[in-house]
Structure formats: C-alpha cells, structure tokens
C-alpha cells in the first residue's frame, strides 16, 4: 500500500484573501486561467486579483477555457502565458479550468516541446500551480489528473503526467452562483469518484479512508440536493466531499463509468456529471464483490441498487442514448486495457452496455 497527497489545502471563508501571502511566494507574475463568465460572476476572480495586488504580484488573465477544454486551447494559453513572462499559474473554476491549468503549467515549463508530449509518459516538471475550485464535482484541486478533449480521436483523455497543485484554496461561497443543474451534475461527478474509487482494482484499506468518509458525507446532503433545499452547511459539505473524492481517485483512478461517459459528452454534449451518473447504478449492480458493493450502498444510505438507480434517475432526469453509440462505447472500452485495468473482474460487451441506467 502507498499513499501520496502533496497538495496543501486551506478551506475557510474568504480563503483566497487570507492566504494571499502563500500565493505570493510562488512567483513574480501569475497566469490566471479560467472560463469566460463564472469566475467573474461568483467573485472568485476578484478575490484572486485582490490577493495578488496585496502581494505586489502582477498577472495576466486567460479566460477562454471552454467546457471540456481541448489540447488546442491549452497550447494557445501556454503561448499567451509565455508571451507575458508568467512564472506560475492560478486555475479558477470547475474541472475544466483546473485541468487546463495543470496542462498549461506543464507546457509553459517546457516551451520547446509541442502538444504531443502531453500524452507521452516522460517525467517532466511544471510551473507552480494554485487551484481555486468553484464547483463541487471534479476535486481537481487534489488530483494529479488533467482530462483534455482530443478532437482527432473524438473523445476525452487524461494526459500522461501527474500534476498536483502546490496549493488549493476552498471557499463554499463560490458555489452559491451555480445553477441547479450545474450543482447536481458536479455533485454526481463527486459521487462517481467515490464509488469508482471504493470499487476499484487499486482500492485498499489505506486509500479507502478517503472514499469511505466521502460516501458518508455525500449521504448527509443527498436528500437536500434532491429536494433543492440546501443550507450553507450543505454547500461546505459538498465542497469538502468533492475535495475528498479527488483525494480518493488520486490514489486509485476512476473506473468503468468514467470510461463509458466520454463519448456521451463528446458526441451528444451530455454534461460530464450526468454522463458519468447514468452508468453509476449499473456499475454498483455489476460489481462482483457484492460485499464491497453493499458497503457502498450502506454508506450512502440506500437499501439496494434499485433505490440508488431511482434516486439518480430522479436527480438527473431522462437521457436517451442510441444502441449504436452504446455498442461503439462498449467496444472501445473492451479494446483498451488502460480503460479496463481499474475494474478487477472480466467484463463482457453486454455487461458494459447494461451499465446504462
């Protein structure tokens, strides 16, 4: 067994402003990486700018990160950061800006390399990185992963480099501006991380500390989430659950639901959390270690897989996926050992298709 979690995490109200000094120690000019609107709307960008101003640190802003960011966007942002002589990176937002910020920090450290190196298993350093999450799903602030869109392959894929942020700053006030749908989808993504980490080839007594606690925490707000009756305490609970879920998959990786989700996102535009969630109940039902599957259900407060599936359907709504796409999706998984390695049992084409709701 091994455990590695190097990111320094602070979580408190006005977290960014309170830890401005730690941000200021990371470099002399920051490249702020974010999306077009949300960081301005929820106040996180303003907080980061104020913290940098307080420390006398100059900055430039790259705010063109799209949902499911592409390799092309990463390279454009890399060139922008280099042109402005930035020497550290601050990612603000959900999983898309945070994952992009990781890849950008890597590529800025190596201006002589092109995008092919993102998917080559070569040990490389990266610029100092700060992550400020404003959603409660990916836990990217505590994972080493960066998932990018590969248009050439019509899918999403994690880069081959493990990039942990130096610093993660968590403040639940940023969640307040999320839409109902955005909140649901990101919470379900965190749930998938916890389930897929617990039910995983790489799970063990040590790293299940994270997924076990995270599942307990998810259970505490699940009814409030379904009823759209959230308290301030719920927002903090969701943010911390997402963070812990990130710590969980940092040790184990994800499994079949995440692998099956990517074509739904690329081909149909299904938001990532929903695309993962539609395979989640089927995954728990399929998992052949029934004792471990029962543990997951018990920690979440569900009596059986049927109750979990009903809950997810009610939460996520209906989704129609063609038989052809599910067939292609399942075949792609079966032909890729990397996608299968985190599921510890043999699996058939029909079983993969049956994961869907």
C-alpha positions in Angstrom: 0.0 0.0 0.0 1.1 3.5 -0.7 -0.4 7.0 -0.2 0.7 10.3 -1.8 -1.2 13.6 -1.3 1.2 16.5 -1.6 -1.2 19.4 -2.1 -1.5 22.0 0.7 -5.3 22.6 1.3 -6.9 25.5 3.0 -10.6 25.7 3.5 -12.4 28.6 5.1 -14.4 31.7 4.4 -12.5 34.3 2.4 -9.8 31.7 1.9 -8.1 33.3 -1.0 -7.6 36.7 0.6 -6.5 35.1 3.9 -3.7 33.1 2.2 -2.5 35.8 -0.2 1.0 35.5 1.2 1.3 31.9 0.3 0.2 32.7 -3.2 2.7 35.4 -3.5 5.6 33.1 -2.6 5.1 31.0 -5.7 6.3 33.5 -8.3 6.6 37.0 -9.6 3.9 37.1 -12.3 0.7 34.9 -12.5 -1.2 33.5 -15.4 -4.8 33.3 -14.3 -6.6 30.5 -16.1 -10.4 30.5 -16.1 -13.6 30.4 -18.1 -15.4 33.3 -19.7 -18.0 34.2 -17.1 -18.4 32.1 -13.9 -15.3 33.3 -12.1 -16.4 36.9 -12.5 -20.0 36.1 -11.5 -19.1 34.2 -8.3 -16.4 36.7 -7.1 -13.5 34.2 -7.2 -11.6 36.1 -9.9 -12.0 39.4 -7.9 -10.6 37.7 -4.8 -7.6 36.3 -6.6 -6.9 39.7 -8.2 -7.1 41.4 -4.8 -4.8 38.8 -3.2 -2.2 39.3 -6.0 -2.5 43.1 -5.7 -1.9 42.9 -2.0 1.3 41.0 -2.5 2.5 43.2 -5.4 2.3 40.3 -7.9 1.4 41.2 -11.4 -0.8 39.0 -13.5 -2.5 38.3 -16.9 -5.8 36.6 -17.4 -6.5 33.8 -20.0 -10.3 33.4 -19.8 -11.1 31.3 -22.9 -11.3 27.9 -21.3 -14.3 26.1 -22.7 -16.2 23.2 -21.1 -14.2 20.0 -21.7 -11.1 22.0 -22.8 -9.1 20.9 -25.8 -5.4 20.4 -26.4 -5.5 23.3 -28.8 -6.8 25.6 -26.1 -4.0 24.5 -23.7 -1.4 25.3 -26.3 -2.9 28.7 -27.0 -2.9 29.5 -23.3 0.6 28.3 -23.0 1.8 30.7 -25.7 -0.2 33.5 -24.1 1.4 32.9 -20.7 4.9 32.7 -22.2 4.4 35.9 -24.2 3.6 37.7 -20.9 6.5 36.1 -19.0 4.3 34.5 -16.3 6.1 32.1 -14.0 3.3 30.5 -12.1 -0.3 29.5 -12.8 -3.6 30.0 -10.9 -6.6 28.0 -12.1 -10.1 29.2 -11.1 -13.3 27.3 -11.7 -14.6 23.8 -12.2 -12.8 20.9 -13.5 -12.3 22.3 -17.0 -10.2 25.4 -16.0 -8.4 23.5 -13.3 -7.5 20.6 -15.5 -6.4 23.0 -18.3 -4.3 25.0 -15.8 -2.4 21.8 -14.9 -1.6 21.1 -18.6 -0.7 24.8 -19.2 1.7 24.8 -16.2 3.4 21.8 -17.7 3.7 23.1 -21.2 4.9 26.6 -20.0 7.8 24.9 -18.2 8.8 23.3 -21.5 8.4 25.9 -24.2 10.5 23.9 -26.6 8.1 20.9 -26.6 4.8 20.6 -28.5 1.4 19.1 -27.5 2.5 15.5 -28.3 4.4 15.4 -25.0 1.1 15.7 -23.1 0.4 12.1 -23.9 3.9 10.7 -23.6 4.9 9.1 -20.3 8.0 11.3 -19.8 8.9 12.7 -16.4 8.6 16.4 -16.6 8.4 19.3 -14.2 5.8 22.0 -14.2 5.3 25.6 -13.0 3.9 26.3 -9.5 0.2 25.9 -9.6 -2.7 27.2 -7.4 -6.2 25.8 -7.8 -9.4 27.7 -6.6 -12.4 25.4 -7.2 -15.8 27.0 -7.7 -17.8 23.8 -8.2 -18.1 20.6 -6.1 -17.5 17.8 -8.5 -14.1 17.1 -10.0 -11.9 17.5 -6.9 -9.3 18.5 -9.5 -7.6 20.7 -6.8 -6.5 17.5 -5.0 -5.9 15.2 -8.0 -2.9 14.8 -10.3 -5.1 14.4 -13.4 -6.0 16.6 -16.3 -8.6 15.5 -18.8 -8.5 17.1 -22.2 -10.6 16.8 -25.3 -8.8 15.2 -28.3 -10.7 16.2 -31.3 -8.6 14.0 -33.5 -9.9 10.9 -31.6 -13.4 12.4 -30.9 -13.1 11.7 -27.1 -11.6 13.0 -23.8 -8.5 11.5 -22.3 -6.3 12.1 -19.3 -2.8 13.4 -20.0 0.1 11.1 -19.0 1.6 13.4 -16.4 0.7 13.6 -12.7 0.4 17.2 -11.8 -0.6 18.1 -8.2 -1.2 21.7 -7.4 1.0 23.2 -4.8 -1.9 25.0 -3.2 -5.7 24.5 -3.1 -7.9 27.2 -1.7 -11.5 26.3 -0.9 -14.4 28.7 -0.2 -18.0 27.5 -0.4 -19.4 30.9 -1.1 -18.4 30.4 -4.8 -20.9 27.5 -5.1 -23.8 29.9 -4.5 -23.9 31.1 -8.1 -24.1 27.6 -9.6 -27.3 26.8 -11.5 -29.4 24.0 -10.1 -28.4 21.7 -13.0 -24.7 22.6 -12.5 -24.8 21.8 -8.9 -26.5 18.5 -9.4 -24.1 17.4 -12.2 -21.0 18.3 -10.2 -22.2 16.6 -7.1 -22.9 13.4 -9.1 -19.4 13.6 -10.5 -18.0 13.6 -7.0 -20.3 10.6 -6.1 -18.9 8.7 -9.1 -15.3 9.4 -7.9 -16.1 8.0 -4.5 -17.9 4.9 -5.8 -15.4 4.2 -8.5 -12.5 4.6 -6.0 -14.1 2.3 -3.4 -14.9 -0.3 -6.1 -11.6 -0.4 -7.8 -8.7 -2.7 -8.6 -6.4 -0.3 -6.7 -8.6 0.1 -3.6 -7.2 -1.0 -0.2 -7.6 -0.4 3.5 -5.4 2.7 3.4 -6.9 4.6 0.5 -10.5 3.6 1.3 -10.1 6.0 4.2 -11.0 8.8 1.7 -13.8 7.1 -0.2 -15.4 5.7 2.9 -15.6 9.2 4.6 -16.6 10.8 1.3 -19.5 8.4 0.8 -20.7 9.1 4.4 -20.5 12.9 3.7 -22.4 12.6 0.4 -25.2 10.7 2.2 -25.7 13.7 4.5 -26.8 16.1 1.8 -28.3 13.7 -0.8 -31.9 14.4 0.2 -31.4 18.1 0.4 -29.9 18.0 -3.0 -32.8 16.1 -4.5 -35.3 18.5 -2.8 -33.4 21.6 -3.8 -33.4 22.7 -0.1 -29.7 23.4 0.5 -28.3 25.1 3.6 -25.0 26.9 4.0 -23.7 23.8 5.8 -24.7 21.7 2.7 -22.6 23.9 0.5 -19.5 23.4 2.7 -20.2 19.7 2.9 -20.5 19.4 -0.9 -17.2 21.3 -1.4 -15.4 19.1 1.1 -16.9 15.9 -0.3 -15.7 16.8 -3.7 -12.2 17.5 -2.4 -12.1 14.2 -0.5 -13.4 12.4 -3.6 -10.5 13.9 -5.5 -8.1 12.6 -2.9 -9.7 9.2 -3.3 -9.2 8.9 -7.0 -5.7 10.4 -6.8 -4.8 7.1 -5.2 -6.9 4.7 -7.3 -8.0 6.3 -10.5 -11.6 6.1 -11.8 -13.2 3.0 -13.5 -15.8 2.0 -16.0 -18.5 4.7 -15.5 -15.9 7.4 -16.3 -14.6 5.5 -19.3 -18.1 5.0 -20.7 -19.1 8.6 -20.2 -16.7 10.3 -22.5 -18.4 9.5 -25.9 -21.7 10.7 -24.4 -20.1 14.0 -23.7 -18.2 14.3 -27.0 -20.9 13.0 -29.3 -24.0 14.2 -27.6 -22.9 17.2 -25.4 -24.1 15.5 -22.2 -22.5 17.3 -19.2 -19.8 15.2 -17.6 -21.5 14.6 -14.2 -24.7 13.4 -15.9 -22.8 11.3 -18.4 -21.0 9.5 -15.6 -24.1 9.3 -13.4 -26.1 7.3 -15.9 -23.7 4.4 -15.6 -23.2 4.6 -11.8 -26.1 2.5 -10.6 -25.3 -0.2 -13.1 -21.7 -0.2 -12.0 -22.6 -0.9 -8.4 -25.0 -3.6 -9.6 -22.4 -5.2 -11.8 -19.5 -5.2 -9.3 -18.8 -8.8 -8.5 -17.5 -8.3 -5.0 -21.0 -8.0 -3.5 -19.8 -7.3 0.0 -17.9 -4.2 -1.2 -20.9 -3.1 -3.3 -23.1 -3.5 -0.3 -20.7 -1.4 1.8 -21.1 1.5 -0.8 -24.9 1.3 -0.6 -24.9 1.2 3.2 -22.5 4.2 3.4 -24.8 6.2 1.1 -27.9 5.2 2.9 -29.5 3.1 0.1 -31.1 -0.2 0.7 -30.2 -1.7 -2.7 -29.1 -0.9 -6.2 -32.6 -0.3 -7.4 -33.0 2.5 -4.8 -29.7 4.1 -5.9 -30.8 3.9 -9.6 -34.2 5.5 -8.8 -32.5 8.3 -6.9 -30.1 9.0 -9.8 -32.9 9.0 -12.4 -34.9 11.4 -10.4 -32.0 13.7 -9.8 -30.5 13.6 -13.3 -33.6 13.2 -15.5 -34.1 11.1 -18.5 -31.4 10.5 -21.2 -31.8 8.7 -24.5 -28.7 7.1 -25.9 -28.8 5.1 -29.2 -28.0 1.4 -29.2 -25.3 2.2 -31.8 -23.4 4.6 -29.6 -23.6 2.3 -26.5 -22.3 -0.5 -28.7 -19.4 1.5 -30.0 -18.7 2.8 -26.5 -18.5 -0.7 -25.0 -16.4 -2.0 -27.8 -13.9 0.9 -27.4 -13.6 0.1 -23.7 -13.0 -3.6 -24.3 -10.3 -2.9 -26.8 -8.4 -0.6 -24.4 -6.5 -2.3 -21.5 -6.0 1.1 -19.9 -9.7 1.5 -19.5 -10.2 -2.0 -18.1 -7.4 -2.2 -15.6 -9.2 -0.5 -12.7 -12.1 -2.9 -12.9 -10.8 -6.1 -11.2 -13.1 -8.6 -13.0 -13.7 -9.8 -16.5 -16.5 -7.9 -18.2 -18.5 -8.5 -21.4 -19.8 -6.2 -24.1 -23.4 -6.7 -23.0 -22.5 -6.1 -19.3 -20.9 -2.8 -20.3 -23.9 -1.7 -22.3 -26.2 -2.7 -19.4 -24.4 -0.2 -17.1 -26.5 2.5 -18.7 -29.4 3.4 -16.4 
